[in-house]
Amino acid sequence: MKQQCCGCADARGSLAELPVGTKATIVGISPQSRGRKKFADVGIVPGTELLIEAHAPFGGLIRVKVMETSMALHKDDAACIMIKKTETSVNE
């Protein structure tokens, strides 16, 4: 099932949908996102490149690397971050 933030949808896709090892560039953050300011404080802003490092075993968290920092995001919050894939996988 596709994760959606506050009922919004975007043709580009969201951070919550990416598999481990995927690189992507942030293209936008939903205005309905509850963590918009906190995202900006840690560098999650449009134009930033990130890497999906891991998914939690039960699917609640996603670990991403933003710049030189790894952090965990709730999947619901990640669904509010619209991305554009920049590379399919770091393993290819």
C-alpha beads as a LAMMPS data file, in Angstrom:
LAMMPS data file: protein, C-alpha beads

92 atoms
91 bonds

1 atom types
1 bond types

-500.0 500.0 xlo xhi
-500.0 500.0 ylo yhi
-500.0 500.0 zlo zhi

Masses

1 110.0

Atoms # bond

1 1 1 0.000 0.000 0.000
2 1 1 1.295 3.429 -0.945
3 1 1 2.036 5.760 1.983
4 1 1 0.398 9.177 1.738
5 1 1 0.927 12.287 3.814
6 1 1 -2.258 13.897 5.033
7 1 1 -4.116 12.632 1.956
8 1 1 -1.800 14.310 -0.561
9 1 1 -0.294 12.481 -3.520
10 1 1 2.478 13.367 -5.933
11 1 1 3.499 11.874 -9.280
12 1 1 7.220 12.001 -8.432
13 1 1 6.971 9.699 -5.445
14 1 1 7.757 9.969 -1.786
15 1 1 10.725 9.086 0.382
16 1 1 8.642 6.378 2.091
17 1 1 8.477 4.344 -1.136
18 1 1 12.204 4.024 -1.858
19 1 1 14.123 0.760 -1.419
20 1 1 17.381 0.508 0.543
21 1 1 20.409 1.728 -1.416
22 1 1 18.505 4.290 -3.468
23 1 1 19.802 7.831 -3.857
24 1 1 17.306 10.636 -4.389
25 1 1 17.000 14.406 -4.413
26 1 1 14.317 16.144 -2.379
27 1 1 12.017 18.174 -4.627
28 1 1 9.472 19.289 -2.042
29 1 1 7.862 18.793 1.335
30 1 1 4.114 18.740 1.758
31 1 1 2.739 21.920 3.371
32 1 1 0.579 19.659 5.568
33 1 1 3.669 17.980 7.035
34 1 1 3.797 18.194 10.818
35 1 1 7.610 18.231 10.869
36 1 1 8.379 20.760 8.144
37 1 1 10.475 23.065 10.373
38 1 1 12.284 20.160 12.021
39 1 1 13.119 18.747 8.579
40 1 1 14.677 22.068 7.580
41 1 1 16.698 22.178 10.819
42 1 1 18.439 18.897 9.913
43 1 1 18.977 19.679 6.217
44 1 1 15.930 17.992 4.707
45 1 1 15.066 20.740 2.238
46 1 1 14.426 20.814 -1.527
47 1 1 17.615 20.222 -3.491
48 1 1 19.288 18.032 -0.851
49 1 1 20.507 14.597 -1.940
50 1 1 19.986 11.650 0.381
51 1 1 20.538 7.896 0.547
52 1 1 18.170 5.255 1.947
53 1 1 20.318 3.200 4.328
54 1 1 17.801 0.841 5.969
55 1 1 14.178 0.067 6.790
56 1 1 13.181 -1.064 10.277
57 1 1 12.146 -4.747 10.491
58 1 1 8.500 -3.914 11.158
59 1 1 8.319 -1.005 8.719
60 1 1 7.837 1.940 11.079
61 1 1 11.157 3.735 10.525
62 1 1 13.462 4.540 7.627
63 1 1 17.152 5.357 8.117
64 1 1 18.444 7.961 5.671
65 1 1 21.801 9.619 5.182
66 1 1 21.525 13.363 4.607
67 1 1 24.840 15.038 3.888
68 1 1 27.165 13.351 6.419
69 1 1 24.487 12.469 8.986
70 1 1 22.375 9.331 9.342
71 1 1 18.943 9.732 10.880
72 1 1 15.718 7.802 11.305
73 1 1 12.368 9.090 10.071
74 1 1 8.897 7.716 10.701
75 1 1 7.444 6.305 7.503
76 1 1 4.409 8.619 7.809
77 1 1 6.724 11.653 7.918
78 1 1 8.801 10.294 5.030
79 1 1 5.610 10.073 2.954
80 1 1 5.437 13.898 3.125
81 1 1 8.841 14.290 1.458
82 1 1 8.595 14.281 -2.337
83 1 1 11.688 13.052 -4.134
84 1 1 13.226 12.427 -7.540
85 1 1 15.465 9.359 -7.864
86 1 1 19.016 10.277 -8.817
87 1 1 20.432 6.758 -8.848
88 1 1 18.728 3.368 -8.779
89 1 1 21.024 1.695 -6.274
90 1 1 24.454 2.196 -4.782
91 1 1 25.100 -1.524 -5.235
92 1 1 24.902 -1.450 -9.047

Bonds

1 1 1 2
2 1 2 3
3 1 3 4
4 1 4 5
5 1 5 6
6 1 6 7
7 1 7 8
8 1 8 9
9 1 9 10
10 1 10 11
11 1 11 12
12 1 12 13
13 1 13 14
14 1 14 15
15 1 15 16
16 1 16 17
17 1 17 18
18 1 18 19
19 1 19 20
20 1 20 21
21 1 21 22
22 1 22 23
23 1 23 24
24 1 24 25
25 1 25 26
26 1 26 27
27 1 27 28
28 1 28 29
29 1 29 30
30 1 30 31
31 1 31 32
32 1 32 33
33 1 33 34
34 1 34 35
35 1 35 36
36 1 36 37
37 1 37 38
38 1 38 39
39 1 39 40
40 1 40 41
41 1 41 42
42 1 42 43
43 1 43 44
44 1 44 45
45 1 45 46
46 1 46 47
47 1 47 48
48 1 48 49
49 1 49 50
50 1 50 51
51 1 51 52
52 1 52 53
53 1 53 54
54 1 54 55
55 1 55 56
56 1 56 57
57 1 57 58
58 1 58 59
59 1 59 60
60 1 60 61
61 1 61 62
62 1 62 63
63 1 63 64
64 1 64 65
65 1 65 66
66 1 66 67
67 1 67 68
68 1 68 69
69 1 69 70
70 1 70 71
71 1 71 72
72 1 72 73
73 1 73 74
74 1 74 75
75 1 75 76
76 1 76 77
77 1 77 78
78 1 78 79
79 1 79 80
80 1 80 81
81 1 81 82
82 1 82 83
83 1 83 84
84 1 84 85
85 1 85 86
86 1 86 87
87 1 87 88
88 1 88 89
89 1 89 90
90 1 90 91
91 1 91 92
